[in-house]
Amino acid sequence: MAEKEVKARHILNGLRFKFMPRDGSCNDQLAQINAVEAYYKEHVNVFFGPTCEYCVAPIARMLQFWDTPLLTTGAFTFDFTKNKTDTTIENSGEYKLLTRVSPMAFEGLTSVVIQILRRNGWRRVMLFYEKNGYDLLSGLHTCQLMMETLVNGLKKEKVHYAAFDTEKNKGHTLTHNLKVEIGGAFGGK
């Protein structure tokens, strides 16, 4: 679909794309094998994906040695949002050829939540999450990774929080879990 759109708009006249899809199944080892084979056997010039957090990291690290860029709609965790040119930041160049094309990473979403908490003077938060809630979107443990980023932000703000993994109590409805978990501990003022 993207290839057709680029051709229709005459954006990259004269350039020819040959797409060589691979599926890493959100398995970091398989994704790395696919990347090595694509680079050495197919002589690719750019990687589009993977989107899975666990696969993006090792592939992006390898590509810096091959001087080959990677574009992804994944890479939401805070590790991928570091300034790539600031040498005072530890591992700042680790993903220097990675470009995230997604509208917002987990840090951006965390920043929005923190602003809402500040604006309303809220200092106590209950986090409900499903560890594997968005596996199909961005791979294993996407919700857990988002919650880790959010928890880091809450700690910096000194916000009191508790977390509840909904998979721990699947026998009950969300309404029941909300009543029990929030109930006395987080209810009231």
N, C-alpha and C positions, 0 to 999 in steps of 0.2 A: 504494500500500500504506500509506504513512504517513498519507495523507489519510483513508483508511477507519478506521485505528486512532484518529486524533484524534476523528473523529465518533463512533465506537463508545464511546469513553470520556467523551464530552461535555466534553472539556477546554476547548474554545473555543466554547461555546454562543453563537449569534448571529453569529459571524463566518463569512463565506463566503470560500472560497479558489477562485481561478481560476488554475490552473497553465498556464503558457505555456512549454513546453519549447523549448530551443534547443540546438544542438550546435555547439560551437566547434572540435571535432576537435583539441583541444590546439594550436590555432593562435591565438596571442595577438591577431593583427589581426582575425581573424574573430570571436573572442570579444568583443572590444571593440565591433565593429560590432553584434553581436547585443545587447550590453548597452545601447548607445545607442538602438537601435531599440526595445527592450523598455521602456526608461524613457520615451522621448518619445512613442512611438506607443501603447503599452499602459498607460502610467502605473502601472507596477508599484510596490509598496510595500516589497518585500523580494526579495532574490535568494537562491536556494538553489543554490549552486555558482557557478562551476565547481570541479572538483576538481584539474585540471591546474595544477601549480605555475606554469608560464609564463603561464597565463591569469588566475589568481587575482590576481597582483600588480597589473597595470594596471587591472583592473576594480575592485579594492578601493580603489585610489588615486582613481579617478573618483568612486566612490560617496560619498566623504566630502564632495564638493562638492554632491551631490544630497541629502545627509542621509538616505541609504538604506542599511539594513543588508545584510550579506552573510553567510550561514551556509554553511559548507563542511565536507566531510569531508576535504578536502585541506589545503593550506597547512602542509606538514610542515617546511619549511626554517626555519633560525634567524631569518630576517628577520621572520617572522610571529609569533615568540614574544616579541618585545620588549614591555616594559611600555608600555602605550599612554598612560599618564597622567604618566609621569616625563619632565618637560621637559629634564632634564639628559642624556637619551639622544638621540643624533642620530636624526632621523626617527621619533621615538617615536609621533607621531600619524598616521603615514603610513597605517596600516591601522586606524584607530580604530573603524570600524564593521564590522570583520571579526570574526566569531566562529567559531573552530575547534571543531567538534563531534567531532573524532577523539580517541580515548583518549590518544594520545601522539604528540608531534612528534619530529623527528629529534634535537633537543637532549635530550629525555628518554631516548631510546634510547642516545644517546652517554653520558649520565650513568650509565646502568646498566652499560655496557661499562667505563667508567672505574672504577666501584666494584669490578667484578669484577677488573680488572687490579690495583688497589690491594690488595684483599683477598688476592690470590695472589702479590703481589710481582712481577708480570710487567712487564717494561720493554721488551720487543721484540715487535712485532706484524707479521704479514703479512696484508694485506687482499686478499681475492679478491672481485671483483665483476664483474657484468655490467652495463655502462653502461645498457642499455635493458631490464634484467631485469623490470621491473614497469611497463612502459608502459601496459598496460591498466588498472592500478590507479590511477595518479596522473599519467599523462602521460609525456612524453619525459624521458629521463635521470633517472628517479626514483632508481635505485641510485647513479648518479654524484653526485646532490645529497646523498644520505644519506652517501656516503663523504666528501664535502667537509666536511660538518658533523662527522663522526667525526674526520677529520684535524685540523680546528681544535682539537677537544678533546684529541687526542693531543699536538699541539704544545704546548698550554698545560701539559700534564702532563709534558712533556719525555720522552715515550715514543718510542723508536726504531721507525720503521715503514717498510714498503715496501708497494707496491700492485701488483696484477696484474689487468688487465682481461682476463677470460676470452675475450673476443671476439678478442683478438690471437693466440690459438693454438687456434682451433676444430678444427684437424685432429687434436688429441689428446684423450684422455679427461681428466676432472677429476683422476683418480688420478695420471695421468702428470704433469699440470701441477703438482699439489701436490708430487710428488717432486722435480721439476726446480726449481721456484721456491723451495720451502722448503728442500729438501735440505741443502746445506752452510751456506748463509748464515743460515738460521734454525733449523736443527736443533740438537740438544744442549741445553746449559744455557741 
